[in-house]
Amino acid sequence: MKLNDERAGRLILGLRQQGVTDPRVLAAMESIDRAVFVHERFLDQAWEDQALPIDCAQTISQPYIVGLMTQALDVQPRHRVLEIGTGSGYQCAVLSRLARYVYSVERYRSLLVEAEGKLRQLEIDNIITRHGDGGLGWPEQAPFDRIMVTAASPTEPTELLKQLKPGGILVAPVGRTSVQMLHRYTGQADGSFQRESLSEVRFVPLVEGTAKEG
């Protein structure tokens, strides 16, 4: 895709200056037109480094947070990645440029249908989606090499950690308040997980169950 817009270049430069330096992550983000995933009324802000509202009281994440989480996940070309919270579809589109397959779960059916349409528009064919309870993951397709959670888990996401391959990585915001801590969990040889705290973040909460629309 040709993104002949100097705003995209400025955004990528800004991400690099903030510490998102993995060239594969930056190339993936540059290749995905974020404007496809934002509402028409926010198109003038599509390449700004800020979160924007979408339907069902959800958001499309700030590009810096997308870059930070994607870089922390360390996705490799043969990896199978689980994403919890399809939302607009933007984050899983970025992941699709890095992974072999991305499995994405969304609790709002209306959001999922809209995201699926946008992914088809971009002719992305290595994303498998599901309407379901994100907190339960996708056990039928487990284990996964990597898992990314794009909503705040109130407590440590133990059910999702069970769906990681040995040595896998899970990145998730954790906390019950409006400001959470972004954690990276890395599987160890003895079956435990090393937890690293990366940054304070603000995400919508991970909610149990499913919904047709917000």
C-alpha positions in Angstrom: 0.0 0.0 0.0 1.3 3.5 -0.9 0.8 5.9 1.9 1.8 9.2 0.2 1.2 11.3 3.2 4.0 13.1 5.1 1.9 12.8 8.2 2.5 9.1 8.3 6.3 9.7 8.0 6.1 12.2 10.9 4.2 9.7 13.0 6.7 6.9 12.4 9.6 9.2 13.2 7.9 10.3 16.4 7.4 6.6 17.4 11.1 5.9 16.8 12.1 8.9 19.0 9.8 7.6 21.8 11.6 4.2 21.8 9.7 2.1 19.2 12.9 1.2 17.2 12.2 -2.3 15.9 12.4 -1.8 12.1 9.9 -4.7 11.4 7.3 -3.1 13.8 7.8 0.4 12.2 7.5 -1.0 8.7 4.4 -2.9 9.7 2.8 0.2 11.1 3.8 2.3 8.1 2.2 -0.3 5.8 -1.2 -0.2 7.4 -3.4 2.9 6.6 -4.7 3.8 10.0 -7.3 6.0 8.3 -9.2 2.9 7.2 -9.9 2.1 10.8 -11.1 5.4 12.2 -14.5 7.1 11.9 -14.9 9.6 9.1 -15.3 12.5 11.5 -11.8 11.8 12.8 -10.0 11.2 9.5 -8.0 14.4 10.0 -6.5 12.9 13.1 -5.8 9.4 11.7 -2.1 9.9 11.7 -1.9 11.8 15.0 -0.3 9.9 18.0 -3.5 9.7 20.0 -6.3 7.3 20.8 -9.7 7.9 19.0 -13.2 6.8 19.8 -14.9 4.0 17.9 -18.3 2.4 18.4 -19.5 0.6 21.5 -17.6 3.1 23.8 -14.3 1.6 22.7 -11.2 3.2 21.2 -8.6 2.7 18.5 -5.3 2.8 20.5 -2.7 5.5 20.4 -0.1 4.5 17.7 2.7 4.7 20.3 0.9 2.1 22.5 0.4 -0.1 19.4 4.1 0.2 18.6 5.2 -0.4 22.2 3.0 -3.5 22.7 3.9 -4.9 19.3 7.6 -4.4 19.9 7.3 -6.0 23.4 5.5 -9.0 21.9 8.5 -9.8 19.6 6.5 -11.5 16.9 8.4 -13.7 14.5 7.3 -14.7 10.9 6.2 -18.3 11.8 4.3 -17.3 15.0 0.6 -17.9 15.7 -0.7 -14.9 17.7 -3.8 -14.5 19.7 -5.2 -11.0 20.1 -7.9 -10.3 22.7 -10.1 -7.4 21.6 -10.3 -6.9 17.9 -11.8 -3.5 18.3 -11.3 -1.4 15.1 -9.1 -4.1 13.6 -6.0 -1.8 13.4 -3.8 -3.7 15.9 -4.5 -7.1 14.4 -3.8 -5.7 11.0 -0.4 -4.6 12.2 0.2 -8.0 13.8 -0.7 -9.7 10.5 2.3 -8.1 8.8 4.6 -9.8 11.4 3.0 -13.2 12.2 2.0 -16.3 10.2 -1.5 -16.2 11.6 -3.4 -13.9 13.9 -6.5 -15.2 15.9 -8.6 -12.3 17.2 -11.5 -12.4 19.6 -14.0 -9.6 20.1 -17.0 -9.5 22.5 -19.0 -6.9 20.4 -20.4 -8.6 17.3 -21.1 -5.2 15.6 -17.5 -4.1 16.1 -16.2 -7.5 14.8 -18.3 -7.3 11.6 -17.1 -3.8 10.9 -13.5 -4.8 11.5 -13.8 -7.8 9.3 -15.0 -5.6 6.5 -12.0 -3.3 6.8 -9.5 -6.2 6.9 -11.1 -7.6 3.7 -10.7 -4.1 2.2 -7.0 -4.3 2.8 -6.9 -7.8 1.4 -5.4 -9.2 4.7 -6.0 -13.0 4.6 -4.0 -14.4 7.6 -6.4 -13.1 10.4 -9.0 -15.5 11.8 -11.7 -13.8 13.9 -14.2 -14.9 16.5 -17.1 -13.4 18.4 -16.5 -14.5 22.0 -15.5 -13.8 25.6 -11.9 -12.6 25.3 -11.1 -13.5 28.9 -11.5 -17.1 27.9 -9.1 -16.8 25.0 -9.4 -19.4 22.2 -8.6 -22.7 23.8 -9.5 -24.7 20.7 -6.6 -23.1 18.8 -4.2 -23.0 21.7 -1.3 -23.0 22.4 -0.1 -19.8 20.9 3.4 -18.4 20.4 2.3 -14.9 21.5 -0.8 -13.4 23.1 -1.7 -9.7 23.1 -4.6 -8.3 25.3 -5.9 -4.9 24.2 -8.3 -4.4 27.2 -7.3 -4.1 30.8 -7.5 -7.3 32.8 -8.5 -6.6 36.4 -6.1 -9.3 37.6 -3.3 -11.4 36.3 -4.6 -13.1 33.1 -4.1 -16.7 34.3 -6.5 -18.3 31.9 -4.8 -16.7 28.9 -1.3 -17.6 30.2 -2.4 -21.2 30.1 -2.8 -20.9 26.4 0.8 -19.9 25.7 3.4 -22.2 24.3 6.4 -22.9 26.5 8.7 -19.9 26.2 5.8 -17.8 24.8 5.2 -14.1 25.5 1.9 -12.4 26.6 1.6 -8.6 26.8 -1.4 -7.1 28.6 -2.5 -4.1 30.6 -3.4 -5.2 34.2 -5.3 -3.2 36.8 -8.8 -2.2 38.1 -8.4 1.6 37.9 -8.4 4.0 35.0 -4.6 3.8 34.8 -3.1 0.3 34.5 0.3 -1.2 34.2 1.4 -2.8 30.9 3.0 -6.1 31.7 5.0 -8.6 29.6 4.9 -12.2 30.8 7.7 -14.5 29.4 7.4 -18.3 29.9 10.3 -19.9 31.7 11.7 -23.4 31.5 10.0 -24.5 34.7 6.6 -23.5 33.5 6.5 -20.2 35.5 6.4 -16.7 34.0 8.8 -13.8 34.3 6.7 -10.6 34.6 8.1 -7.2 33.5 6.4 -3.9 34.0 6.7 -1.8 30.9 4.6 1.4 31.2 1.5 3.0 32.7 -1.4 2.9 30.2 -5.1 3.6 29.9 -7.3 0.9 28.4 -11.0 0.1 28.5 -11.7 -2.8 30.8 -11.8 -6.5 29.8 -15.4 -7.4 30.3 -16.8 -10.9 30.7 -19.3 -12.3 28.2 -20.3 -11.2 24.7 -22.6 -8.5 23.3 -24.2 -7.8 19.9 -23.5 -4.1 20.1 -22.7 -1.4 22.6 
